[in-house]
Amino acid sequence: MTEIQNVIQYDLEERTYLFAQRVIDFLNKQPKNIANLEISRQLVRSSGSVGANYIEANESLSKKDFIVRIKICRKESKESRYWLRLLKARDNVEENVKTQLIQEATELMKIFGSILVKIK
C-alpha cells in the first residue's frame, strides 16, 4: 500500500474509535432506567463493533473476507443509528449530541457502502 492509503485507513480507524468513545461518553450521562440500560448495552456493542470490524477488514486475508467485514461495519453503523434514535436524551444539550452521533453513524454507513461499491 502507498503511504496515502495508510493515512486514510488510520483516519477511518481513528474515526470509528472516536465514534464508539463518544457513544460511551453520551451513554454515561443518560438516566439509568430499564429502557436506557437495555438500549445502552446494544448501542455499546454495535458502536464498538464498527471499529473492531474495520480493523479486522484491514487485516483480512482475502478480498472476500474484506468485503464481509466491511458489510458488517455498514450493518453495525446502521444498527447504532437505530439504537441512538430509540434512546431518549436527558436534555436539549444531550439531544444535540445524540443528533451528532446519529449523523456520524449515517456518515460511517455511507462510507462503508461506498467502499463496497468501489471494491466490487
C-alpha positions in Angstrom: 0.0 0.0 0.0 1.1 3.5 -0.6 1.6 6.0 2.3 -1.6 7.9 1.4 -3.7 4.7 1.7 -2.2 4.0 5.1 -3.1 7.5 6.3 -6.7 7.1 5.0 -7.0 3.7 6.8 -5.7 5.2 10.0 -8.1 8.1 9.8 -11.1 5.8 9.4 -9.8 3.6 12.2 -9.5 6.6 14.4 -12.9 8.0 13.4 -14.6 4.7 14.3 -12.8 4.6 17.6 -13.8 8.2 18.4 -17.4 7.3 17.4 -17.5 4.5 19.9 -15.9 6.6 22.6 -18.3 9.5 22.0 -21.2 7.0 22.3 -19.9 5.7 25.6 -19.5 9.2 26.9 -23.0 10.1 25.8 -24.5 7.0 27.4 -22.7 7.6 30.8 -24.7 10.9 31.0 -28.1 9.3 30.4 -30.6 8.4 33.1 -30.3 4.8 34.4 -33.7 3.2 33.8 -34.7 -0.2 32.4 -35.2 1.0 28.8 -32.0 3.1 28.6 -29.9 0.3 30.2 -31.1 -2.3 27.6 -30.6 0.2 24.7 -27.2 1.2 26.1 -26.0 -2.4 26.1 -26.9 -2.8 22.5 -25.5 0.5 21.5 -22.2 0.0 23.1 -21.8 -3.3 21.3 -22.8 -2.1 17.9 -20.8 1.2 18.0 -17.7 -0.6 19.2 -18.2 -3.3 16.6 -17.9 -0.8 13.8 -14.3 0.0 14.5 -13.4 -3.6 15.6 -14.6 -5.0 12.3 -12.9 -2.3 10.3 -9.6 -3.2 11.9 -10.3 -6.9 11.0 -11.1 -5.9 7.5 -7.7 -4.2 7.1 -6.1 -7.4 8.3 -8.2 -9.7 6.1 -6.5 -12.5 4.2 -8.7 -12.3 1.1 -10.9 -9.9 -0.8 -13.9 -11.9 0.1 -13.1 -11.6 3.8 -12.5 -7.9 3.4 -15.9 -7.5 1.8 -17.7 -9.4 4.6 -16.0 -7.3 7.3 -16.9 -4.1 5.5 -20.6 -5.2 5.2 -20.5 -5.9 8.9 -19.2 -2.4 9.6 -22.0 -0.9 7.5 -24.6 -3.1 9.3 -23.3 -2.2 12.7 -23.3 1.5 11.8 -26.9 1.2 10.8 -27.8 -0.6 14.0 -26.0 2.0 16.1 -28.1 4.7 14.3 -31.3 2.7 15.2 -30.4 2.4 18.9 -29.5 6.1 19.1 -32.8 7.0 17.6 -34.6 5.0 20.2 -32.7 6.5 23.2 -34.4 9.4 24.9 -31.8 12.1 25.6 -31.8 13.7 29.0 -31.9 17.4 27.9 -31.5 19.7 24.9 -27.7 19.7 25.1 -27.7 15.9 25.1 -30.2 15.8 22.3 -27.7 17.8 20.2 -25.0 15.3 21.0 -27.4 12.5 20.1 -28.2 14.2 16.7 -24.5 14.5 16.0 -23.9 10.8 16.8 -26.8 9.8 14.6 -25.2 11.9 11.8 -21.8 10.2 12.4 -23.4 6.7 12.3 -25.1 7.7 9.0 -21.9 9.0 7.5 -20.0 5.9 8.5 -22.7 3.8 7.0 -22.3 5.7 3.7 -18.5 5.4 3.8 -18.6 1.7 4.2 -21.3 1.4 1.5 -19.0 3.5 -0.8 -16.1 1.1 -0.1 -18.2 -1.8 -1.0 -19.2 -0.2 -4.3 -15.6 0.6 -5.2 -14.2 -2.8 -4.3 -16.6 -4.8 -6.5 
